[in-house]
Amino acid sequence: MATPDIKPHIDAITAALTGAGLAVGDGIAPAASAVPATGIYAVLYANAGRSVRESLADTRTDYELLFQITCVAPTAEKCRWAAQRVRAALGGPITVTGRTAWRPEELGGPPIQRDDDLSPPVYYLPVQYRLQSTA
């Protein structure tokens, strides 16, 4: 059996977030044309994941992906609203093509911060998750 692929996992996370009405970028802010007038969006940052053995036979078909969703908005309140939208979108099972996935596990993250280097300033709130799947 082939080792697990990261792409279906990223696609599943992105689909869950866009299904919740969020504009999502992969490692970068979404294109300006995709960001709604509210100025609220999310950025997905993921590691490469890791294959995990499913048994003593050392068959590495289980997979674990750590990822972060950074919520960005023009106000702290809207940023928290986006974080709640992310939590709702990832709070249930998500569909990873060709795999059986556990419900994403929320791992927390640092508090909300304001970026004054941008004009106008924005608020951002990173929330980290773990996604596990099996063949």
C-alpha positions as CSV (number, residue, x, y, z in Angstrom):
1,M,0.0,0.0,0.0
2,A,1.3,3.5,-0.9
3,T,2.2,6.0,1.8
4,P,-0.5,8.6,2.5
5,D,-0.6,11.8,0.4
6,I,-0.9,15.2,1.9
7,K,-3.0,16.8,-0.9
8,P,-6.3,15.1,-0.1
9,H,-5.9,16.3,3.5
10,I,-5.3,19.9,2.5
11,D,-8.2,19.7,0.0
12,A,-10.5,18.4,2.7
13,I,-9.5,21.2,5.2
14,T,-9.9,23.9,2.5
15,A,-13.3,22.5,1.4
16,A,-14.5,22.5,5.1
17,L,-13.4,26.1,5.5
18,T,-14.8,27.4,2.2
19,G,-18.0,25.5,2.9
20,A,-18.3,27.6,6.1
21,G,-18.1,30.8,3.9
22,L,-14.5,31.7,4.6
23,A,-12.1,32.9,2.0
24,V,-9.0,30.7,2.4
25,G,-5.4,31.0,1.2
26,D,-2.8,28.2,1.2
27,G,0.2,29.6,3.0
28,I,-0.6,33.1,1.8
29,A,-3.5,35.5,2.0
30,P,-6.2,34.7,-0.7
31,A,-6.2,36.9,-3.8
32,A,-7.7,40.4,-3.0
33,S,-10.6,39.6,-5.4
34,A,-11.5,36.5,-3.2
35,V,-11.5,38.4,0.1
36,P,-15.1,39.6,0.9
37,A,-15.8,43.3,1.7
38,T,-15.7,42.4,5.4
39,G,-12.0,41.9,5.1
40,I,-12.2,38.6,6.9
41,Y,-10.2,35.6,5.6
42,A,-8.2,32.6,6.8
43,V,-4.8,31.3,5.8
44,L,-3.9,27.6,6.0
45,Y,-0.4,26.6,7.1
46,A,0.4,22.9,7.1
47,N,3.5,20.8,7.8
48,A,4.4,17.9,5.6
49,G,2.6,15.4,7.9
50,R,4.0,12.1,8.8
51,S,3.2,8.5,8.1
52,V,2.5,6.5,11.2
53,R,2.7,2.7,11.5
54,E,-0.7,1.1,12.0
55,S,0.7,-2.1,13.6
56,L,3.9,-4.0,14.5
57,A,4.1,-5.0,10.9
58,D,5.4,-1.5,10.3
59,T,2.8,-0.8,7.6
60,R,2.8,3.0,7.4
61,T,-0.7,3.8,6.2
62,D,-1.9,5.9,9.1
63,Y,-1.2,9.7,8.7
64,E,-1.0,12.7,11.0
65,L,-1.0,16.3,9.8
66,L,-0.4,19.3,12.0
67,F,-1.8,22.5,10.6
68,Q,-2.6,26.1,11.6
69,I,-5.5,28.3,10.5
70,T,-4.7,32.0,10.9
71,C,-7.8,34.1,11.0
72,V,-7.4,37.7,9.8
73,A,-9.8,40.5,10.1
74,P,-10.0,44.3,10.5
75,T,-11.2,44.2,14.1
76,A,-10.6,41.9,17.0
77,E,-14.2,41.0,17.2
78,K,-14.4,40.0,13.6
79,C,-11.2,38.0,14.0
80,R,-12.7,36.0,16.9
81,W,-15.9,35.5,14.7
82,A,-13.7,34.0,12.0
83,A,-12.0,31.7,14.6
84,Q,-15.4,30.5,15.7
85,R,-16.3,29.9,12.0
86,V,-13.1,27.8,11.7
87,R,-13.9,25.9,14.9
88,A,-17.4,25.1,13.6
89,A,-16.2,24.0,10.2
90,L,-13.5,21.7,11.7
91,G,-15.6,20.6,14.7
92,G,-17.1,17.6,12.9
93,P,-15.8,14.9,10.7
94,I,-14.2,16.0,7.4
95,T,-14.0,14.0,4.2
96,V,-10.5,13.1,3.0
97,T,-10.7,11.4,-0.4
98,G,-9.7,7.7,-0.2
99,R,-9.2,7.9,3.6
100,T,-11.0,7.6,6.9
101,A,-10.3,10.7,9.0
102,W,-10.7,11.4,12.6
103,R,-12.4,14.6,13.6
104,P,-9.7,17.4,13.6
105,E,-8.3,18.0,17.1
106,E,-8.0,21.6,18.1
107,L,-4.6,22.3,19.8
108,G,-5.0,26.0,20.6
109,G,-2.6,28.7,19.8
110,P,-1.4,32.1,20.9
111,P,-3.7,35.0,21.7
112,I,-5.1,37.5,19.1
113,Q,-2.6,40.1,17.9
114,R,-2.7,43.3,15.9
115,D,-0.4,43.9,13.0
116,D,0.3,47.6,12.8
117,D,2.8,47.1,10.0
118,L,-0.2,47.0,7.6
119,S,-2.2,49.9,6.6
120,P,-4.9,49.7,7.8
121,P,-3.9,47.4,10.6
122,V,-5.4,43.9,10.9
123,Y,-5.9,41.5,13.7
124,Y,-4.8,37.9,13.4
125,L,-5.5,34.8,15.5
126,P,-3.6,31.5,14.8
127,V,-5.4,28.3,15.8
128,Q,-3.5,24.9,15.5
129,Y,-5.0,21.5,14.7
130,R,-4.1,17.9,14.2
131,L,-5.8,15.7,11.6
132,Q,-5.3,12.0,11.6
133,S,-6.4,9.5,8.9
134,T,-6.1,5.8,8.0
135,A,-6.5,3.9,4.8
